[in-house]
Amino acid sequence: MKKLLLVAAMALFTVGASAQINTPAPSPFAKVEQVVGLTEVSLEYSRPAMRGRTIFGDLVPYGKIWRTGANQRTKITFSTDFTVGGKELKAGTYAIFTKPEASSWTVYFYTEYQGGGAPREWDDSKVAAMVNVPVQRMPMDIESFTMTFDDLKNDGANLGILWENAYVGVPFGVPTDDAVSAQIEKVMKGPGAGDYYTAAVYMANNGKDINTAKEYMDKAMSMIEKPAFWQLRQQSLIQAKSGDKKGAIATAKASLAGAKEAKNADYIKLNMDSLKEWGGL
């Protein structure tokens, strides 16, 4: 009996030693994703709470660089180039740091976005952009630190920062008009080489009209200054299917030469096999 009790006690101790207790984070992580115009923007940050504390001018001192949240650095990512404070920034990820004051904040887009908290040594060369924005007072307190995307337009939005009774809106712009104009111009000019090539390969591989596929492929190749060996391979297959054996052999030989130059063993074999089949060797 004593042995059984001892074994049971040891089993309970083992379970207790290996168990893990999960508790809520005091500053929970948040991720916000927003499409602005044609640009995908995402924001990752942690959300501390007031918990009866005075925030700005006390917990968050005025005139000092603040991590803008808690835990890891707050990160914002843009899928396209964008503008802040009239300055153009490249697509990518940036840390958001701020320097709060009673009536205005300075907001920094910092290229070194990994790590926790503000940098021990501030490096001005890593400041991609900075902008000074006014503080707007709200009629109520915001208990949890909050960041938002506000006032959405086709060409930009505001990055909102809210806590206690303060709201700061950081305007940014995105190149929607440039992107749409470029698409319109491309479409108005007609299909490009890639469009013709994709259509030709699809038609050939799915039993569509092979003569139309050959016409599209010929147009694609005429628009490409130096076709790649894998593109030539597809052209040779379409030529062979359409009955143009002579053209298929010539194109396969060009593809073979390119594959040898690229040292691509797969395409070398594919072309060699086709040339044998078509009487080109």
N, C-alpha and C positions, 0 to 999 in steps of 0.2 A: 504493500500500500504506500509506504514511504517512497519507494522507488517511482511509483506512478505519479505521486504528487510532485516529486522532484523533476521528472520529465515534463509534466504539464507546466510547471513554473518556468523551466528553461525555454519551453516553446513560446510561452507568453512573452518572456524577455526578448527572445529573438525577433518576434513580430513587432514588438514595441520599438526595438532598436532600428529596424529597417523601415518603419513607417515614416511617411513624410506628411507634414501638416501644411496645407496651402492656406494662406490668408490673403485678404485683399491688399493690393499695393496702396500705400498712402497717397501716391500721386499716379493714378492709373494712366496707362499708355493710350493714345488716341491716334487714329489715322483718318484723314479727310482727303477725299479725292473729288476733283471738280474739273469738268471740261469748260474751258473759257474760249469761246470761238471755236477754233480747231486745235487748241493746245490742251494737252492733258497736264494738270497740275495736281501734285499730291503733297500733303503736309503730314509730318510725323512729329508728335510732341507728347509730353507728359503733363498731367493736370493736377497741380497742387490745389488745396482748398484753403479758404480763409481761416476757418476754425476759431473765430472770435478775435483774430489778430488784425492789427492795422498793417496794411500791405505796403502801399507806396509812401516812401519817405520814412519807412521804419524797417519792416521785413525786407523790402526791396528798396535800398537807399537811393536817393536822388543823386544824379551826377556820376554814377558808376555803371560799368558794363554789366549787364544782367544776361543770364543764359536764356531768358525768355521761356520760363516753364520750370521743369525739374528733371532730374536724372540725366539721360543722354541729351546731347544738343538737339534743339529743335531744327528739323530739316525740311526744306522745301525743294521740290523737284519739278522742273519744267521740261516738257517733251520737245519744245522748240525754243529758239532764241526769244528773248523778251526784253522789256525795258523797265527800269526803275529810276525814278528821278531824272528822266531824260537820258539815261545812260543805257546802252544796249549791252545785255549780258548773253552769254552763250547758253544753249540748252544744257541742262545738267542739274546737279544737286548743290545746294548752298545751306550753310547754317544761318539761322536768324538770331542775331544778338541785338539788344536794345540798350539805350542809355536813357532811362526815364527821368523826366523833370516834372515839376508841378503842372506846367502849362503846355509842354511839348516833349516829344520823344525823338531821339535820333535812332533810326533803325538801320542796321548793317546787314548786308548780304556778304557772308564770309566764305571763302572758298574751302577752308579746312573744316569740313562738316562732321568728321568723326571725332568721338571723344565725349567726355562728360563735362558739363560746366563751361564757363568762359575760359579762354586760353590763359595760362599762367603769364605768358608774355605776349601781349597784343602785337600783331604784325600788320602794320598798315598796308603792306604789299598784298595781303590776302583779302583786303576789303574790295570786293568786286564793285559794290555800289553802296551808297548810304543816302538816306533821305530824312529830312526833319519834318515831322507831322504833328499837328496840334492834338491836344487831349480834349475829348468831348466828355463832359460829365453826364452821367446817367441818373435818373431819379430813383434807382434802386441798386442794391449791391448784387454782384454776380459772385456767388459763393465759390465756384470752381473756375480756375483759370481756363479760358476758352479762346480758341482761334477759329476764324470763319473765313469764308469767301463771300464777300458782300457786293452789292451793286453791280451784278454781272451785266456786261455788255459784250457785243461781238468782238470788240478790240481791247478788252481789259476788264479789270475788276479791282476790288479793294481787298487786301489781306487784313482782316479784322483781328484786333487783339483786345480782349475784354477781361477785366478782373476788378474786384472791389467795385467802385463806381466809375471806373475809367474805361473809355473806349478810344482806341487808336486805329485809324484806317490808313493802310499803306497802299497807295494806288500803284498798279503795274499794268503794262500794256503788252499785248501779244500781236503778232503780225498776220492777223486773219485776212485782212484785205489783200496783202501781198500773196498769200497762199491761194486764195480764191482766184485772184486775177491771173496767177500763173496757170492754174487749172483751166480757166476759161480760154486763155491763149493757146494752151496745148490742144484742147479739144477742138477749138475753131480751126486749128491748123490740120486737123485730121489725125488718124491713128499714127502712133510712133512705131519704131522698129520692134520694140518689146511687145506692143499690142499685136502686130502682124505675126510675130514669131510664136507667141503663146497661142493665138488662134489656129495657126497652121498645125502646130504639134497636137493640139486638142483634136482637131478635125481628123488628122491622120490616125491618131490612136483610138478614135471612137467611131470608126466606120463612116465618117462623113464624106462628102464629095472630095475625092483626092485631087482633082484638077484645081478646085478652089484652094485647097490646102497648099498645093504647089505654087499657085499664084501669090498667096499671102507670104509664103516662105521666100519666094524670089524678091518680093518687095522688101521684106525684112532685111535680107542680106544686102540688097542694094543701098540700104540706109546705114549699114554698119561698116565703119571704115576698115576694121580688121576683125572678121568673124573669128570666134574662138573655136577650138577643135571640137568641142561638144556641140556647138551650134551647127558646124559643118556636118557632123555626124547625123543630126536630125534632118538636115536638108538632103543628105544622100539617101536616107531611108524613104523620104517622101518622093524623091525623084525616081527611085526604084519602083515604088508602089504605083506611080503614075505611068510607068512603062519607059521612062527615060533612062535606060541602062547606061548609055554613054555618059550622060551627065552625072549619074550616081557614082560611076567609077572614078571620074575626075574629082568629084567632091570628096569621096571617101579617101582618095590619095592625099588630098590637101588636109583632111582631118587627121590622117595617119601621120603626116609630117608634123603637124602641130602637137599631136599626142606624144610623139617621140621627143620633141623638143621639151615638152613639159614633163617627160619621163612618167607618163601616166600609163601603167601597164594594162589597166582595164580597157581603155579606149584603143590602145594598140591592138589588143586581141580582137576587140569588136570589129574594128576596121579590117583587120587581116581576114577574119572569117567572112565578112561581107564581100570583100574583094575576090576571095576564092569562089564564093557562091555566084557572083556576077561575072566571073571570067575575067577579072581584072588583074590576076597574077599569073 
